[in-house]
Amino acid sequence: MPNRLRFAPSPTGALHIGGIRTALYNFLLARQKGGQFILRIEDTDQNRFVPGAEAYIIRSLEWLGLQMDEGPVSGGLYGPYKQSERLLMYKDYATKLIDEGKAYYAWDTAEDLEAKRQSVQDHSFKYDASVRTHMKNSLSLSGEEVKTNLEADLPYTIRLKVEPGQSIIIQDKVRGEVVFDSTELDDKVLFKSDGFPTYHLANVVDDHLMDISDVIRGEEWLPSTAHHVLLYRAFGWEDTMPTFSHLPLILKPNGNGKLSKRDGQKFGFPVFPLAWPSDNPAESIEGFDSYGFEPEAVVNFLALLGWNPGTEQEIFSLEELIANFDPEKIHKAGARFDFDKALWFNQQYVHKLEFSDAEERLRTQGQALGFDLNAGDLVGAFRLLQPRVSLLKEIMPLAYYFFTDSIEFDNEEINKKWKPEVAPVLEKVADALQNVEPFNFDVAGAAAKEMINSSGVKMGLVMPMLRAALTGTMQGPDVFAIAEVLGREKTIQRFRDFAKR
């Protein structure tokens, strides 16, 4: 049987990075085994459906480079790939279980269920073998009553008939052997009164019909897996049941509790792959993309958020991740979300960027800032500032002095360090640079330092002012690295202008 793995999100809003990590692990194993990576949209909960969420999911996967082999857009032999387009088959499978005595109709209203819940001590009501004969269902009603209810088209649900006293054993690739006692399980609803299946029925039916070989999903679904195994047994599909790997939680930065969608706004960092726009700016949510992350860095960071190949290596290309990924090396404990670490990963990728990969974004950012990009050396500015940033978008604000002569001076700091005797030295440095050839970091720097040494003024007083003359601040790259990018004419003019301040 070929390896076929699916990512099956619900379109209920922006996709949390926990979902992205799930998609990534499924993608990695599919590619490693030479199988298929499938996107299936599980949109049976119409109450939680959010317009635009499906398109957002697809764009997110594309941005991260997780190419789908089958799905709503690319199609495939196992479609449709949206559960809302597969509704008739779910009803047929649920009815088949009823015909075989493995499921039953239930006409309990919401009021009936609440009344029963209130009647139970501590309100821990469970619809199971111990109570189902006292409820309104096809197991407790007479055949005539059942027929009458069906003919009257009374709203009903279909429930799985769970027999107590069974051991349900799951060999989870992350958790090891997990054992459930069916006595502890409820008779899970398989088909809702609105005509839609529940997650449990649709998930099992689709995984079987799509020949899914491995299921990798969040640990919140581990308890539900017991019902899923019972469904595989009920349908007679146990021999083709997929393997299971339930992933650990992604925890808040302090390690206390699951990282939620709201934590991004609370802590000031993204928890979504892409920004989620809104007509109301207060409801717009930033993503890793809008924050300025490289998609390859996000993939690398998320891959190691709960998994490690057992080596000290941290930087992995997608190809290396595919080659090394092993579900059995996924950690059982939750993984703490460390945003500083995410920035570190991004920094490594920004430092490796070629100018050709960054040029379009740099130009767009520079134009948005109002820079005259023809007035300076964009390539030189990029290469000079690239080692000093964690995000590509940090470069252009830092590089403003290459593209304008209207320098904004940090007067408070400059005035603290300024000494009158520095002014004539700046003029002499400008003179010394007039004819040096070539005008570069080494030659111009050596000529300037020779002049400063001969002036009798301390180097430590002059150099900060040379940098301030060029950039407006005493912080930044080496003075003569800046000068080389600015060029001789601008460098000399700024030294002279600053000396007159």
C-alpha positions, -999 to +999 in steps of 0.1 A: +000+000+000+015+034-010+020+060+017-007+085+015-010+112+042-035+140+046-038+174+062-075+178+071-081+213+086-115+229+093-121+263+076-129+281+109-106+310+106-069+317+104-047+286+105-028+283+138+009+273+136+000+241+154-020+232+123+009+242+101+033+219+120+008+191+115+007+197+078+045+199+077+050+165+094+025+149+071+042+164+041+077+153+052+067+117+057+047+116+024+078+129+005+102+107+024+082+076+015+076+086-021+038+089-014+012+116-017+004+146+004-033+154+004-054+184+015-089+176+027-112+204+039-133+192+068-162+217+066-190+197+082-194+220+112-214+248+094-218+268+126-181+275+127-175+280+090-156+312+082-157+326+046-122+329+032-107+304+056-103+276+029-084+300+006-063+311+035-053+275+043-043+269+007-023+301+004-005+292+037+006+258+024+018+273-009+037+301+009+056+275+030+064+254-001+043+224+010+031+213-024-001+193-024-005+163-047-043+161-043-068+186-029-097+209-037-076+229-062-054+203-077-080+176-078-072+139-078-087+104-082-101+103-046-122+135-047-142+155-039-118+168-013-143+189+006-165+170+030-195+193+023-194+178-012-194+142+001-225+143+023-246+116+006-220+089+012-218+096+049-255+091+053-252+058+035-224+045+057-242+056+089-274+038+077-253+007+069-242+006+106-278+009+117-289-020+094-261-042+110-271-032+146-239-012+152-256+022+154-290+035+161-314+065+157-318+089+186-347+114+189-335+130+221-340+168+220-315+192+235-339+197+264-341+159+270-303+157+272-300+186+295-327+173+318-309+139+320-276+157+327-291+177+355-306+145+370-271+129+373-249+135+403-222+161+395-238+164+360-214+140+344-239+125+321-226+101+295-249+087+268-237+051+268-249+015+273-260+022+309-285+049+299-294+045+263-324+022+270-339+050+290-336+076+262-356+082+231-339+060+205-344+030+182-331+007+209-356+018+235-387+024+214-409-002+198-405-010+161-438+008+155-427+039+173-394+040+153-413+036+121-437+064+130-409+088+139-391+081+107-422+085+086-430+118+104-395+129+095-387+139+131-352+153+136-328+126+147-291+119+152-274+086+146-252+072+174-225+046+174-235+016+196-205+011+219-204-022+237-188-021+271-160-043+283-138-041+251-101-033+252-091-009+224-053-010+218-036+017+197+001+015+187+008+052+185+042+061+169+047+089+194+029+076+225+036+039+222+009+016+232-023+033+243-052+012+258-088+024+262-117+006+279-149+009+259-169+010+291-155+046+296-167+057+261-200+073+252-222+063+222-207+090+200-230+109+176-221+100+140-247+119+121-263+151+132-299+163+129-288+190+104-279+164+078-241+166+083-218+139+097-197+145+128-160+147+125-157+111+137-178+094+110-166+116+081-129+113+092-129+075+093-149+071+061-128+096+042-095+081+054-106+047+043-119+057+009-089+079+003-065+050+012-048+071+039-019+050+053-007+073+081-025+098+103-004+125+120-025+149+140-026+168+173-028+151+207-062+165+213-076+139+190-060+109+208-091+103+230-113+103+199-091+076+183-108+050+205-141+057+187-123+057+154-109+023+160-144+010+169-157+025+136-130+007+116-140-025+134-177-019+128-171-013+090-148-043+088-118-021+078-095-029+107-069-045+084-065-013+064-066+011+094-038+038+092-010+041+117-014+069+142+010+096+155-004+121+179+017+153+182+025+171+215+011+205+222+028+237+213+031+255+246+030+292+256+065+309+259+064+304+296+056+267+292+023+270+310-006+258+288-013+255+251-004+283+228-037+298+217-047+319+187-051+349+211-016+346+225+000+362+195-018+395+201-012+391+239+025+385+236+032+405+205+043+378+180+027+359+152+010+325+157-004+323+121+015+317+089-001+345+070-017+378+080-055+376+084-069+408+070-101+425+082-121+456+072-118+465+108-080+472+114-085+463+151-095+427+140-066+422+116-041+396+127-004+396+118+012+365+104+048+353+100+047+366+065+037+402+074+061+401+104+089+396+078+098+359+082+113+338+054+090+308+047+120+284+048+129+297+083+093+291+095+094+255+082+128+249+099+116+264+132+083+244+132+100+212+122+121+213+154+092+224+176+086+189+190+109+168+168+146+163+167+167+139+146+190+131+175+219+153+163+231+188+171+222+201+136+196+229+137+196+244+102+178+221+077+168+226+041+134+211+032+152+183+014+172+175+046+141+175+067+125+151+043+155+128+045+157+129+083+121+130+095+110+101+117+076+102+135+090+079+163+115+107+172+087+132+179+087+142+215+059+132+239+062+164+260+048+197+248+072+220+229+076+256+243+071+283+217+103+304+218+099+335+196+135+346+201+145+312+187+122+317+157+140+350+150+173+333+153+163+308+126+151+336+104+184+355+109+203+325+096+182+324+064+184+362+059+221+361+062+222+335+034+200+354+010+213+365-024+206+400-035+186+387-064+163+369-039+158+400-019+158+428-045+121+430-053+111+432-016+138+457-008+127+480-036+090+477-026+099+485+010+122+514+000+095+529-023+070+526+006+094+546+028+097+573+001+134+566-008+150+576-040+165+543-048+184+557-077+203+580-053+222+551-036+238+517-040+210+493-031+233+462-035+260+477-014+235+488+013+220+453+014+253+435+017+266+459+044+234+457+066+224+420+059+246+406+087+231+430+112+194+421+110+171+392+118+144+402+093+149+415+058+124+443+063+148+458+089+173+467+063+157+496+044+148+516+075+185+513+087+197+521+052+179+554+048+211+575+048+222+558+016+192+572-003+188+607+010+210+637+020+185+648+046+202+631+075+183+630+108+209+635+136+207+620+171+217+654+186+213+644+222+239+616+219+261+635+195+263+666+218+274+644+247+304+632+228+313+662+207+346+680+213+354+712+194+388+700+184+372+672+163+359+697+136+392+705+120+401+668+120+370+660+100+380+687+074+415+671+072+401+636+068+379+650+040+409+665+023+429+632+027+402+612+010+400+636-020+425+617-041+428+582-026+425+554-051+407+532-051+380+546-028+372+516-007+371+503+029+408+494+031+425+524+012+401+551+024+402+538+059+440+536+061+443+572+047+418+586+072+433+568+102+468+580+093+455+616+092+437+612+126+468+598+142+489+627+130+463+652+143+470+646+179+432+641+186+423+607+200+409+582+176+381+574+201+368+610+198+369+612+160+356+579+148+321+582+164+318+616+148+328+603+114+300+577+117+275+603+129+284+626+100+276+598+075+245+583+092+232+607+119+240+583+147+270+568+164+257+533+160+261+511+129+286+494+106+322+503+102+326+539+091+347+531+060+324+503+050+296+529+050+319+553+031+326+527+004+289+522-003+282+560-001+310+568-025+337+595-024+316+625-032+289+620-006+314+609+021+335+640+017+306+663+016+290+649+047+323+651+066+326+688+057+290+696+064+292+680+098+324+698+107+305+731+102+276+721+125 
